[in-house]
Amino acid sequence: MVHRTEPERFAEAVARQGYATDPQYAGKLKSIIRRHVSPLLTPVNP
């Protein structure tokens, strides 16, 4: 997977390649990523 460390770029690529029929798909998916996935990818300082 090309964008495995960049989930927002993955969302854009999925939409661009025509896998989504909703024109707002990338934006919606990026919103979900920011809210739920990004906090998990942010390193925590001990």
N, C-alpha and C positions, 0 to 999 in steps of 0.2 A: 504494500500500500504506500503510495507516494507521499501522502500527507498525514502519515500516522502520528506525527508529533505536532501537526498544525490542524486541529479539528475544524477550525473555521474555514481554512482553505479547502478542506475536504468537502464541506457543505457546498461551497461555491462550485467545485468541480462536479459534484453530483448533479447539481441543478444545470450547469452548463452542458453536460453530456446528455441531457434529456431524460434522466431517470425520474424526474419529478414533473408532474403536470401542473402543479400550482406555481404561478410565476413568483410568488412570495416565499417559496420553499426555502431557499438559501437563508433568507433573513429570519424566518421562523426557526430553522434549525440552529442557526448561529445564536439566537436568543436563548434557546434551551441549553446549548453548549456553554455559553457564558454563565448561566445561572447554576447549572448542575455539574458540568464536567470540569470547567476551568479551575474551580476551587480545589478539585482533587489533584490537578496537575501542578499547582503552585507549591513550591517547596516550603516547608515549615522550618523556621530557625529554632534550634533547641534552646 
